[in-house]
Amino acid sequence: PYYVDINQILFLEAYLHSSDPNLKLFVDTCVASPDPNDFTTVTYDIIRNGCVKDSTYANYYSPYSRMARFKFNAFQFVRSYPSVYLKCEFVVCRLNDYSSRCYQGCITRSKREASS
């Protein structure tokens, strides 16, 4: 466990270990939960489908395309949950493939019209 105070800034870094220098790492989704085995019932989205959901989230410059750096402020769900667990999903793409998921940024799904 990593212990932090409420509102303390958490800095995270993910690195893709590969001999291929032409890869890019993209932070797609990061979800917090008070239960390390359940990321669907009680959750808090920090970033989802590349869309920032937490106002304290920010990406940081990385000197390597295979590295993703970001930060957000620590929080707690409610007083009954002493811990917060993170589950992050990353996408790996070809560097400079601007049609790939890594370069699309935030993806919002369009809503379908309900018909009679």
N, C-alpha and C positions, 0 to 999 in steps of 0.2 A: 504493500500500500504506500501511497504517497500522500502525506498529510499536508493540507493547506488551510488557510483561513478563508472565510467567506470574503468574496470580492478580490481575493489575491489573483493576480494574473498568472495563468498557466500557459507556458510555452511548450508546444509539442513539435516534434520533428519526426518525419518518416523518411526512410531512405530505401530505395530499391537496389539491392545488391545484385548487380549484373555486369558482365563484361561488355555488354552492348551500350556504347555511349549515346546511341540515337533513340533513347527511350525517354518518355516524360511521365511523371507521376502527378496525378490529379486527385485532390481531396473531393470525393463525391458526397459522402454522407458521414456525419458523426452524430450519434445519439447517446444520450445519457439515461441511466436507469438506476434506481435504488437496489435493483436485484440483478446480480451478475448473470443470471440464467434466464432472464425475461426482459427482452428489449421491445415488447409489444404492449404490455398492459399499462404500466405507469412509466412514461418516457418524457424526455424533453429533447427536441431537435435543436442541435447547434447549427448544423448545415445538412440540408437534404436535397439530393439531386443537383448538387452544385449551388443551391440557393441558400444564402445565409439566413438563418432564422433567429439567431441570437445577436443582439446589437453590439455585444462586446467582442464578437468574432472578427478576426482580421488575418489575412494572409501576410506572410513576410517574404521578402526577397530571398531567393536561394541561389547560390552560385552554380548549382548543379540541377539539371532538368530532372534527374532521378531522385531529387529530394523535395519534400513538401514541408513547409514550415508555417505554423499558424498559432494563434493565441486566442484565449477567451478568459473571462473572469470566472473564478470558482463560485459555486452556488450550492444550495441544498434544496431538496424538494420540499419537505416539511419537517418539522421537528422530530417526527417519528422514524425518519430514515437517517441513520448516522453516516452512511456512506453513499457515494455516487460512483457509478461505473460507466466507462465509456466503451463504445463499440464504433469503430470508424471503418469505412470502406473506401478504398482507393481504386482508381482506374489507371491502367498502364497503356500508353499509346506510343505511336511512332512520333519522334520529334519532328516538328514542322508539318505534320499531317493535319492541316487546318480543318478538315472535314471530320476528324475524329472527336470522340467524346471529350477529350481533354481540352479542346479549344472551344467547345460550345458554351461553357459556363453554365449558368442557371437554366435548368429545363423545367418549365411548368407545363403540366399536361393540360390540354384544353378539355373543358367540360362538354359532355355530350348533351344535346337537347333531349329532354324527356318528351316522348310523344304519347298520345292517347292510346 
